């Protein structure tokens, strides 16, 4: 059955919140539910909806998969503590890197992350808590791209004929599935999230694994993590929809202090978009790009080349993997 989109311009946020809170309460009944909070806009909004519906009967976890941005676990725990939401950190770094070992195909990597999240980490959290449902922040763009075969989003199941209850042993509730990013931001503001959370740039479910071309290793993730800090610092002034650092697979020839250095290449992407369905590269001021490039090659060990992506979506996609 096709999903009926609720466009941001037509969204009555208070009515939407009331309806979703009621739906969550009806589905969960007197039982428990869990949710995984990544700190992104979608999962943050779901967390607030879930806690409004269930209070302490929603157990919120931050899954530390080793693929997140610098300092993210503590930042999210602290941010939600200020909102009176307790977040428990589940350390699963070893499980994710083991699942990704040796994989280079983008879809195989995304599937490995999906299976680790749902069959391993979430399944264990469900068993330990006694919950019967997982709340998650799937949005309509995730479904569109998965069903169209553009890329397999890790959080889409029913639309692919996969029954989560049968496959993983628990049900999945998706209160945001009729919205796109602009609508989710409106709900985030209405449900009480501070601006630094509901205005955050999008971040992929596979996290920094979506920004490493080729095999994902702890060393490569650390490199792209350091690059991400610089990119987000320098490009925040653009007001763009999303910006990112991507680590290419092949090394390139560079030179440092008069000597050849066979090193890493970072691609920077920065996007203007409303809802992520289409996007155009942001026309970033040259002085900003020049400073960004200088910082990446001088502050991130091993980086000798920086490029800027200029192809629109389509035919490109916003993330590279």
N, C-alpha and C positions, 0 to 999 in steps of 0.2 A: 504494500500500500504506500502510495506517494505521500511524503510529508508535506503538510501545508505550511509554507513559510509565513512567519510573522515579521513583516518589514519594520525596521527601526522607526520609520516615519509614522507608522500606524500603531506602534506599541504603547499600550497603556500599562506602565510599569507596575502600578499598585494592583491593578486587576491581575496582571501576569503573576506577580509574587503571591497573591492570595490563592490563585488557582494552583500554582505549583506546590505551595506549602500544603494545601489540602490533599493534593495527589500523593505527595510523599507520605503524609500521615496515613492515608488510606492504605497505601501499598505495604508499609512497614507494620502498621497496626501497633500492638504493644511490644513488638520485638526491637531488635537493634539493627543498625546499619553502619557501614564503614564508608569512608571516602578517602581518596588519596589526594592530598593537596600539594601541587607542584609549585604554587606561588604565581602561576600564570593567571590571566584574567578569568578564563573559563572555570578553572578549578576553584579559584577564590570565590567566585559568585556562587557556585554550587555549594561550597562549604557554608556560606552564610545562609543560603536557602535551607540547607539541610539542618543547620542548628536552629534556625527559626522554627522549623517544623518539628524537630525531635529533641532539641536540647541536648542533654548529656547522653541520650540514647544514640547519638551519632558519634562514632569514634573516628577522629581525624588523624591521618598519618601522613607524614612527609617521607617518601621513599627515597633514601639516599642511594642512588644507583651509580654514583661515581661519575655521572655525566652532566651534572648541573653546573651552573655558573659559580664563580668564586664567592664563597661566604653565604651561599643561598640557604642552606638548612637553618642556620641560626637566625638569619634575617627574617625568614618566614615564621619561625617559631615565635620570635619577639613581636613581629607585626600582629600576629593573631592573638597573642597573649594580651595585647593592648585592646583587642576587640572581645576579650573574655572567651576566647576559643582555645582550648588546650590542644596542642599538636604534639603527637609522639613521633619521634624519628625512628624509622626502620632501616637499619644498615643492611643494604643488599649489594654493595659494590662488587664483591667477589662473584656473586651469582651472575650479574650482568656481563662483566668482562669475560667470564667463562663461557657464557652463551654466545658472545660475539667473536670469540677467538677463531681466527682463520677465515672469517667471512668477509667477502669483498663485494658481493652482489647487493645492491641497495635493497631489493625486496627481501632477500634472505636476512639481512641485518634487521630490517623493520619487523619481520616475522619473529626473529629471535627475541627481540625486545618485547613484543606483544606476548609471546608465550611465557617469558620470564615474569612479566608483570602479572598476568592473569592466572596462569596455572601454578606458579610457584609462590610469588610474594603475596598477592592478594588472597589466594586460596588459603595460605597459612594464617593470614590476619583474620580471615573469616572464621576459620576453625577455632582459633584461639579466643576470639571475641564472642562466638555464638551468633554472629550476625547472619542474616539471610540475604541481605542486599548490599550492593556496592553502588554508591552515587558517583557519577562521573560527569565531566563537562563536555561531552560530545556536542558539537554544533553542526549546523547544516552544511557548512563548507567541507567539514571532515567527511560527511556522508557523500556529498557530490563528487569529491575527488576520488574517493574509494570506489564508488559504484561505477564511475566513468573509466576506471582503470588507470588514472593518472598516477596515483601513488596510493599504496595501502596505508591508510591511517590506522594507528595501533588501537584506536578505541571504537572501531565500527565492527559490529557483529551481525545484528538482526537483519540488516539490509543485504548481507551476504549469505543469508540462510543459516547462520550459526546461532544456535540456542545457547546463551550463556549458562543457563541453569543445567542443561544437559552436559555441556562441554566443561564447565569449570566448577559446577556445584553451587552456584549462587545466582540470584537475579541481578540485573543491572538497571538502574533508574537513570534516565537522561533528561532532566528537566529543561535543558537549554537547546534541545535538538531542533527546534523550529526557528532558532535565531542564527544570525550571523554576528560577526564580531562587533559591529556598531550597535546592534541591539543588546548584546551581552554587556557592553560598557554602560548603557543606560540603566540596565537592571542592577549592575554593580553599584552605581551611584545611589540608586533608590534603596538598595538593601543595606546601605550604611558603610560600604568600603571607602577608605580614604582615597584621594585622587592618585597617590603614588601606586596604588594597587589596581584600581579599575582602568587607569590610563596606561598601564605597562604595555610595552611593545609585545607582540605575540612571540611565544617561545614554543618550539615543537615538542610534542609528546616524547619522541626519542631523544630529546635534549641535544647535547653537543655531539651525540653520535650522528645526528642528521647533518652535521657540519664537518665531518671527516670523510673525505673520499677514500675508499679503500678500507683496509682492515682497521678496526677501532681498537686502539691499545691505550693503556693508562698514560703513556708518554705523549701520544698524539693528542689525547683529550686535554692534557695539561697545557700543551702548546696552544691549542685553539681556545682554551679557557683564558689564558693570559692575553691572547689577541682580542678576545671578546671584551675584556675589561676596557682596553684602549678604544676599540671601535665604539662601544656604547658611551664612553666618556666624550669622545670627539664629535659623534654624530647626533647626540641628544639635542643640540641646538637647531638641528634641521626641522624638528617637528614631524619627521617622516613617520609613516605607518610602522615600518620595521627596518632594522639594519642588523648586519651580522658579519662575522668573520668565518671564512671557509678555508680549511686546510686541504690543499690539493695532494694527490697521491704521489706524483712523480717529483723528484728533486730537480732543481734547475741550477744552471751555472751562474754564480755570482762572484764578486771579488770584494775582499776586505783587506785594508792595509797593504795593497799591492799584490796580494796573493789570491789565487783561485779559492772560492768556497762553494762547494756543491751543497746547496741548502734548500730550504723550504719555501714554498710559494703560498701566500695568503691571498685569497680573493675576497674583496669587500663588496657586499651588496647592500643597497639602501633603496627602499621602495616607497612610492606614493600609492595609496589605495584606500578605498572605503571599506570593502568587505572581504578582501583577499581573493575574490574570484578573478579579477583582473588587476594588474599593477603596472606602473611605469617606473623606471629608474629615476630617483631623485636627482635633480640637477644641482649637485652639491658645489658650493663655492670652491674654486681651485685652491685657495689658501688653506681651507680646511682639509681637503684631500692631501695636499702636500705635507701638512703637519702630521696627518694620520699616517701616511706612508713612512715618514721619517721616524715616528715613534715605534711603528711595528718592526722596522728593520734594526732599530737600535736597542729596543727594550725586550723583544721576544727572541730568545736564543735560537739561532739557526735560520732565521727568516732572512732571505736575501732578495725576495721579489714580492711586490704588492700590486695587484690589479684591481680594477673597478668594473663590476658587471654593468653592461649597458643594454642588454636585451630585455624587452618587456615580457610580461606574462599575459597571454601566451606569446610565443612558444615556450619561453622559459617557465620555471616555477619559482616560487619565492625561496624555498629551501632547495639545497642542491641534491640531497639524497632522499 
